[in-house]
Amino acid sequence: MFGNGNNNKWKLFSGRGNRALAEGIAAKLGGPLGKVTLNDFPDGETSVRIEEDVRGRDVFVVQPTCTPVNQNLMELLIMLDAFKRASPARITAVLPYYGYARQDRKDKGRVPISAKLVANLITRAGADRVLALDLHAAQIQGFFDIPVDHLYAVKELARHIRSLNIPQDELVVLSPDEGSIKKALDFNGHVGGKLTIANKRRSSATEIKHDHMIGAPVEGKTVVIYDDMISTAGTIVGAVNAAKAAGAKRAFVCATHGVLSGPAIERLRAAPIDQLAITDSIPLPPEKQLPFIKVVTVATLIANAIHRIHGNESISELFKDEPPVGKA
């Protein structure tokens, strides 16, 4: 597709959203991060300069649009524009976390569909392809008019849970609400055990309650909760408290994206959680690092996907197997 010359080699670049993850991905791929200078002008505008030749190259730009969301999003857009004007063969926006994903529909009058707007911006800025991890809603893929490869971190998190050696007759996968049943079933298929659901009811615009369990009993069991993200932690903490009230012995929580906004840290600190496992899709700053938080890397998963995209191989194979990452 790109010819036989050296210009078909991949180049991996990182914004400032999560450089540590980008470095991990580059290490798995067997090459260095590309050189790019990122600064802010005195008035806050973002300055981007690509410091190496990318003409004819297969360029990958790693940038989650996490907090500060608007700054990271704008930096991504400006980087994409800079690369587009430098004549690469292809630009893939690698989005370990896709901000604005929860605004994916009009659930009331006179509101935007921001997830679609962001998709349009990324496309118009110059991306030829998108590689995303655990989009909040799978239909967001349809908001793009370019190819989207959608990865899931369920296998990485399930592998971590299996490493804890929880006896199968003691393990119960707990869905934190009715809307998360499909994700819980998928996770249950990877870790085993039984399945139950925390019945969530909204008591007011800002308060939710979990009043009972539906499914396998949790008394004397170890419950594991899996979700795609933890934002303010209200749903997760409510489910943990309900499980403990029903007699659960231990509670483990897994989530791909540790957004941990607003009162999340205070809620988690006060909750009876034995361990919270999140991925490094979003950086975990020092002020949010609690003793029971375990960070599981997704560098290998994303590196495998980049390797396959560069080689024009099927991404779906990653969901069937875990092939070793080769040198691109």
C-alpha positions as CSV (number, residue, x, y, z in Angstrom):
1,M,0.0,0.0,0.0
2,F,2.8,2.4,0.9
3,G,5.5,1.0,-1.4
4,N,8.8,-0.7,-0.6
5,G,10.9,2.3,0.5
6,N,11.8,3.4,4.0
7,N,9.1,6.0,4.1
8,N,6.5,3.3,4.9
9,K,7.8,3.0,8.5
10,W,5.6,3.9,11.3
11,K,6.1,7.0,13.5
12,L,4.5,7.3,16.9
13,F,4.0,10.7,18.5
14,S,2.5,11.8,21.8
15,G,0.6,14.8,23.0
16,R,0.9,15.9,26.6
17,G,-2.3,14.0,27.6
18,N,-0.6,10.8,28.6
19,R,3.1,10.7,27.5
20,A,3.9,7.8,29.9
21,L,1.5,5.5,28.1
22,A,2.8,6.6,24.7
23,E,6.3,5.7,25.9
24,G,5.1,2.3,27.0
25,I,3.5,1.7,23.6
26,A,6.7,2.8,21.8
27,A,8.7,0.4,23.9
28,K,6.4,-2.5,23.0
29,L,6.7,-1.6,19.3
30,G,10.5,-1.5,19.6
31,G,11.1,2.1,18.6
32,P,11.3,5.6,20.0
33,L,8.6,8.3,20.2
34,G,8.8,10.8,17.4
35,K,10.1,14.2,18.2
36,V,7.5,17.0,18.5
37,T,7.7,20.3,20.5
38,L,4.5,21.2,22.4
39,N,4.3,24.5,24.2
40,D,1.7,27.1,25.2
41,F,1.9,30.7,24.1
42,P,1.6,33.4,26.8
43,D,-2.1,33.7,26.1
44,G,-2.8,30.0,26.5
45,E,-2.8,29.0,22.8
46,T,-1.2,25.7,21.9
47,S,2.0,25.6,19.9
48,V,3.0,22.5,17.9
49,R,6.2,21.9,15.9
50,I,7.0,18.5,14.4
51,E,10.8,18.0,14.7
52,E,11.3,15.3,12.2
53,D,10.4,14.3,8.7
54,V,7.1,12.4,8.4
55,R,6.5,12.6,4.6
56,G,5.1,9.3,3.3
57,R,5.1,7.8,6.9
58,D,2.4,5.9,8.7
59,V,1.8,8.4,11.6
60,F,0.1,7.5,14.9
61,V,-0.7,10.3,17.4
62,V,-1.4,9.2,21.0
63,Q,-3.6,11.7,22.9
64,P,-6.4,10.9,25.3
65,T,-8.9,13.8,25.7
66,C,-9.0,13.5,29.5
67,T,-8.8,16.3,32.1
68,P,-8.1,19.0,31.1
69,V,-10.5,17.9,28.4
70,N,-10.7,21.0,26.3
71,Q,-6.9,21.6,26.4
72,N,-6.1,18.0,25.4
73,L,-8.7,18.0,22.7
74,M,-7.5,21.2,21.2
75,E,-3.9,20.0,21.4
76,L,-4.9,16.8,19.5
77,L,-6.6,18.8,16.8
78,I,-3.7,21.2,16.3
79,M,-1.3,18.2,16.2
80,L,-3.4,16.5,13.6
81,D,-3.5,19.7,11.5
82,A,0.3,20.0,11.7
83,F,0.8,16.4,10.6
84,K,-1.7,16.7,7.8
85,R,0.3,19.6,6.4
86,A,3.5,17.6,6.6
87,S,2.4,15.0,3.9
88,P,2.3,11.7,5.8
89,A,0.8,8.6,4.1
90,R,-1.8,8.2,6.8
91,I,-2.6,9.6,10.2
92,T,-4.2,7.5,12.9
93,A,-5.5,9.3,16.0
94,V,-4.9,7.0,19.0
95,L,-7.5,7.8,21.7
96,P,-7.0,5.8,24.9
97,Y,-9.9,7.9,26.3
98,Y,-12.5,9.7,24.3
99,G,-13.8,12.8,26.0
100,Y,-17.4,14.0,25.5
101,A,-18.4,10.3,24.9
102,R,-21.4,10.5,27.3
103,Q,-23.0,13.3,25.3
104,D,-23.9,10.9,22.5
105,R,-27.7,11.7,22.1
106,K,-30.4,14.3,22.6
107,D,-32.1,13.2,25.8
108,K,-33.8,16.5,26.2
109,G,-34.5,19.5,24.1
110,R,-32.0,22.1,22.9
111,V,-28.8,20.1,23.8
112,P,-25.8,19.2,21.6
113,I,-24.6,15.8,20.6
114,S,-21.0,16.6,21.6
115,A,-19.6,13.2,20.9
116,K,-20.6,13.6,17.2
117,L,-19.1,17.2,17.1
118,V,-15.8,15.9,18.5
119,A,-15.8,13.1,15.9
120,N,-16.3,15.7,13.2
121,L,-13.5,17.9,14.5
122,I,-11.0,15.0,14.7
123,T,-11.9,14.0,11.1
124,R,-11.7,17.6,9.7
125,A,-8.4,18.2,11.5
126,G,-6.7,15.5,9.5
127,A,-7.2,12.0,11.0
128,D,-7.5,9.2,8.4
129,R,-8.3,6.6,11.0
130,V,-9.1,6.4,14.7
131,L,-8.0,3.8,17.3
132,A,-10.1,4.1,20.4
133,L,-10.2,2.2,23.7
134,D,-13.5,1.3,25.4
135,L,-15.8,4.0,24.0
136,H,-18.6,4.7,26.5
137,A,-21.1,3.7,23.8
138,A,-20.2,1.5,20.8
139,Q,-22.4,3.5,18.5
140,I,-19.9,6.4,18.7
141,Q,-18.0,4.6,16.0
142,G,-20.8,5.5,13.7
143,F,-20.2,9.2,14.3
144,F,-17.0,9.0,12.3
145,D,-16.8,9.0,8.5
146,I,-13.4,7.4,8.7
147,P,-12.5,3.9,9.9
148,V,-12.6,3.3,13.7
149,D,-10.9,0.4,15.4
150,H,-12.5,-0.1,18.8
151,L,-10.4,-1.9,21.5
152,Y,-11.6,-3.3,24.8
153,A,-9.5,-3.6,28.0
154,V,-11.7,-6.4,29.4
155,K,-9.0,-9.1,28.8
156,E,-6.3,-7.1,30.6
157,L,-8.5,-6.4,33.6
158,A,-9.7,-10.0,33.7
159,R,-6.2,-11.3,33.6
160,H,-5.4,-9.2,36.7
161,I,-8.5,-10.5,38.5
162,R,-7.4,-14.1,37.7
163,S,-4.0,-13.4,39.1
164,L,-5.7,-12.8,42.5
165,N,-6.6,-16.5,42.6
166,I,-10.1,-16.0,43.9
167,P,-11.7,-19.5,44.2
168,Q,-14.4,-20.0,41.6
169,D,-17.0,-21.0,44.1
170,E,-16.4,-17.7,46.0
171,L,-16.4,-15.4,43.0
172,V,-19.4,-13.3,42.0
173,V,-19.3,-10.7,39.2
174,L,-21.6,-7.9,40.2
175,S,-23.2,-5.6,37.6
176,P,-23.5,-2.1,39.3
177,D,-26.8,-1.5,37.5
178,E,-29.2,-3.0,35.0
179,G,-27.6,-1.0,32.1
180,S,-24.2,-2.7,32.7
181,I,-25.4,-6.3,32.4
182,K,-23.9,-6.9,29.0
183,K,-20.4,-5.8,30.2
184,A,-20.8,-7.9,33.4
185,L,-21.7,-10.9,31.3
186,D,-18.6,-10.4,29.1
187,F,-16.4,-10.0,32.2
188,N,-18.0,-13.1,33.8
189,G,-17.0,-15.1,30.7
190,H,-13.4,-14.1,31.2
191,V,-13.1,-14.6,35.0
192,G,-15.7,-17.2,35.7
193,G,-17.8,-17.3,38.9
194,K,-21.5,-16.4,39.1
195,L,-23.4,-13.2,38.2
196,T,-25.6,-10.9,40.1
197,I,-27.0,-7.4,39.6
198,A,-27.3,-4.4,42.0
199,N,-30.7,-2.9,41.7
200,K,-30.2,0.9,41.3
201,R,-32.9,3.4,41.9
202,R,-32.6,7.2,41.6
203,S,-34.1,8.9,44.6
204,S,-33.4,12.4,43.3
205,A,-31.6,14.3,40.6
206,T,-28.3,13.8,42.4
207,E,-28.9,10.8,44.7
208,I,-29.0,7.1,43.8
209,K,-29.6,4.0,46.0
210,H,-28.9,0.3,45.6
211,D,-31.5,-1.5,47.5
212,H,-31.1,-5.2,46.8
213,M,-29.2,-7.9,44.7
214,I,-30.8,-9.7,41.7
215,G,-29.2,-13.1,40.9
216,A,-26.6,-15.1,42.7
217,P,-26.3,-14.5,46.4
218,V,-23.2,-12.6,47.6
219,E,-23.2,-13.5,51.3
220,G,-19.7,-14.7,52.2
221,K,-18.6,-14.2,48.6
222,T,-16.0,-12.1,46.9
223,V,-17.7,-9.7,44.5
224,V,-16.0,-8.1,41.4
225,I,-17.5,-5.1,39.7
226,Y,-16.5,-4.2,36.2
227,D,-17.4,-1.0,34.3
228,D,-15.9,1.0,31.4
229,M,-15.3,4.1,33.5
230,I,-15.5,5.6,37.0
231,S,-16.4,9.2,37.0
232,T,-17.8,10.5,40.3
233,A,-17.9,6.9,41.7
234,G,-21.5,7.2,42.9
235,T,-22.8,4.1,41.1
236,I,-19.7,2.0,42.0
237,V,-19.6,2.9,45.6
238,G,-23.3,2.4,45.9
239,A,-23.0,-1.1,44.4
240,V,-20.1,-2.0,46.8
241,N,-22.1,-0.8,49.8
242,A,-25.1,-2.8,48.7
243,A,-22.9,-5.9,48.3
244,K,-21.4,-5.5,51.7
245,A,-24.8,-4.9,53.3
246,A,-25.9,-8.2,51.7
247,G,-23.0,-10.0,53.3
248,A,-20.2,-9.9,50.7
249,K,-16.8,-10.8,52.2
250,R,-14.6,-8.8,49.8
251,A,-15.2,-6.3,47.0
252,F,-12.9,-5.7,44.0
253,V,-13.6,-3.1,41.4
254,C,-12.3,-2.9,37.8
255,A,-12.7,-0.1,35.3
256,T,-10.9,0.9,32.0
257,H,-11.0,4.6,32.5
258,G,-10.3,6.1,35.9
259,V,-11.8,9.6,35.3
260,L,-12.2,10.1,39.1
261,S,-13.8,13.5,38.9
262,G,-15.5,15.6,41.6
263,P,-16.1,13.7,44.8
264,A,-14.8,10.4,43.4
265,I,-11.6,10.2,45.6
266,E,-13.5,11.0,48.8
267,R,-16.2,8.5,48.0
268,L,-13.7,5.8,47.1
269,R,-11.5,6.5,50.2
270,A,-14.5,6.0,52.5
271,A,-15.9,2.9,50.7
272,P,-15.2,-0.7,51.8
273,I,-13.2,-1.6,48.6
274,D,-10.4,-4.1,48.8
275,Q,-8.9,-3.1,45.5
276,L,-9.7,-0.8,42.6
277,A,-8.0,-1.8,39.3
278,I,-7.9,0.8,36.5
279,T,-5.9,1.0,33.3
280,D,-3.4,3.7,32.4
281,S,-5.6,5.1,29.6
282,I,-5.8,8.2,31.8
283,P,-2.9,9.4,33.9
284,L,-3.4,9.0,37.7
285,P,-2.0,12.1,39.4
286,P,-0.4,11.9,42.8
287,E,-3.4,13.5,44.6
288,K,-5.6,10.7,43.3
289,Q,-3.3,7.8,44.2
290,L,-5.0,5.7,46.9
291,P,-3.2,2.7,48.5
292,F,-5.8,0.3,47.1
293,I,-5.7,1.5,43.5
294,K,-3.8,-0.8,41.1
295,V,-3.0,0.5,37.6
296,V,-3.0,-2.1,34.8
297,T,-1.3,-1.0,31.6
298,V,-2.9,-1.2,28.2
299,A,0.4,-0.4,26.4
300,T,0.7,-3.9,24.9
301,L,-2.9,-4.0,23.8
302,I,-2.6,-0.7,21.9
303,A,0.8,-1.6,20.6
304,N,-0.6,-4.8,19.1
305,A,-3.4,-2.9,17.5
306,I,-0.9,-0.3,16.0
307,H,1.3,-3.1,14.7
308,R,-1.7,-4.7,13.0
309,I,-3.0,-1.4,11.5
310,H,0.4,-0.6,10.1
311,G,0.7,-4.1,8.6
312,N,-2.9,-3.9,7.3
313,E,-3.9,-6.9,9.4
314,S,-7.2,-7.6,11.1
315,I,-7.8,-6.0,14.5
316,S,-10.5,-8.5,15.3
317,E,-7.8,-11.1,15.8
318,L,-6.8,-9.4,19.0
319,F,-10.1,-10.4,20.5
320,K,-9.5,-14.1,19.7
321,D,-5.8,-14.3,20.6
322,E,-3.0,-12.3,22.0
323,P,-0.2,-12.4,19.4
324,P,3.2,-11.0,20.4
325,V,4.0,-7.6,19.2
326,G,6.5,-7.6,16.4
327,K,8.8,-4.8,15.2
328,A,7.0,-2.4,12.8
